[in-house]
Every structure is written in structure tokens, then in C-alpha cells.
Amino acid sequence: MALKAIKNQTLIGLEVEIVDSTIKNQIGIKGKIIDETLNTIKIQIDDKSKTLLKNNITIKTKWKNKYMKIRGSLLKRRPGDKEK
């Protein structure tokens, strides 16, 4: 149920950690999502940002006081298509 709810919300503003990635040096990246497209998320990390492909990553985030891991490929929707 929580996955369905988070899939229908914008990800912008969520604090996330990359817990798995096909690009190993992305594992461990932590920060706040500041932008989102159909295929990518942009994460603010201190004074810089990184854009990551959703298909390549698994994120961990806190949603309604519970931590959850989500494969980025499950989050592939345009932000404008969400919340409807």
C-alpha cells in the first residue's frame, strides 16, 4: 500500500539514500531530491547535485514514519502525471 501511495506523489523534497545501483560509485549517495523527470531524479548533496537514472538505482526513504526501499524503475512516471 505504501509503495502505491509514494508512486502517486512527487518525489521532490524526499530525503533518500542510494542503497543499490548498477553504477557502484552511486551506492551510499544521500541527499534531498530537488528535481524529477520521467527517467531521472536529481539529488542535492551538500553544495552540489547529481542526476541519476531511475532504472539504475534502488533508493531508501522514509515515508509516513516507515523506511522503505524502492527500485527506481517502479517510480518511472512524469511528475505531472502523478497526484491525479
Secondary structure as UniProt FT lines:
FT   HELIX           2..7
FT   TURN            12..13
FT   STRAND          15..21
FT   HELIX           24..26
FT   TURN            27..28
FT   STRAND          30..36
FT   STRAND          40..45
FT   TURN            46..47
FT   STRAND          48..53
FT   HELIX           54..56
FT   STRAND          57..63
FT   TURN            64..65
FT   STRAND          66..71
FT   HELIX           72..75
FT   HELIX           79..81
//
